[in-house]
Amino acid sequence: KVLNNPITFLLLFFLGSIFLSYINNDIYLSNYIHYVRNFIFISIIILYMVFKIRSNNDLDELFRFIVNITLILSICVLLELLIRGVNTRVFSVYPNPNYLAVSLMFGFSILLFMDTKYKLLKVGLVLLAIFLTESRAVELGVAILLLIYLFKNKEFIKPRFFILGAILAIIIASIYIDKTLITKDIRSVRIGLAHVSINAFKENMINGIGYGQFRSKFHKYVDDEIIALNYPLINTRAVTKEEVMTHSDLWKIVAELGLLGIWFLVFYFYKLYFELKKLILYNRDYFYTSISLIIGSLTFSMVHNNITSFVFWFILFLPFIMNGIYNKERSKI
């Protein structure tokens, strides 16, 4: 049962890419073992969840649990705001406000498509908490999720509310573009790190520079062209040889796993397309919930590193799990 499962195959595919990235590379073994161990643990948890969630009731119970945690966390954010004041970003128990924001967004994604009492109040509470974190990536994700919600319910929403919601989503997206893409990212570290990642990819296009190696080896791929662009953090750390993350899971895969990692992404989205195609016929609410979770997670992962999180992989495989439940129920019938 474990082997005869598309999730197992995809996990083994990625794990195989990680193992192959060791070949012909000067590997810093401590980081490599750390990240290999991380993914093995994630794979075991994912497979446990696949076989533990046996019915729609199990899945709905999990969703309610996540939403309740999100509401509690949102209340904690407001309490922190009252204690610390409004001049600083809220981060609660998280080391970074961005990771607090993405945790809230996962619950927000489920809440949008869940039937629950006082839904408008709960959505407003979580939205407020997200905006207090000032995470631009998550704010952009929220704008996209609101547009998805409006599209799903377009026949039930009065035109003026639909237009108002669309305007709100566009305003949120424009704030992100103005403050992040235009004002900051022209000189930001992320664009520079993208150039560095491409240089690393060119160094070993087949299997990358080795999984988990970018953080300690990035200075080797900072050339004169990148130095001339004058990204202060990159130029400084290239000299001091301090560790730097890719700040993007996409560039992490490209740089560290090469064409093997890119092929995994292509194959995953190929499989995902057919899973979503089946899921929309089976359960539209589950379809939109999984779409919102995946889009929100991937939006965040484009500008942050979230690939070492169990939740990231669970969300990627959620449509597969949902269809697996449907197949189990159909076989019983």
Secondary structure, DSSP 8 states (H G I E B T S, - for coil): --SSSHHHHHHHHHHHHHHHTTTTS---HHHHHHHHHHHHHHHHHHHHHHHH--SHHHHHHHHHHHHHHHHHHHHHHHHHHHHH-SSS---TTSSSHHHHHHHHHHHHHHHHTS--TTHHHHHHHHHHHHHHHT-HHHHHHHHHHHHHHHHHTTTTS-HHHHHHHHHHHHHHHHHHIIIIIITTTTSSHHHHHHHHHHHHHHHSTTT-S-TT-HHHHGGGG--HHHHHT--HHHHHHHHHT-----S-HHHHHHHHHHHHHHHHHHHHHHHHHHHHHHHHHH-HHHHHHHHHHHHHHHHHHTTS--TT-HHHHHHHTHHHHHHHHHHHHHHH-
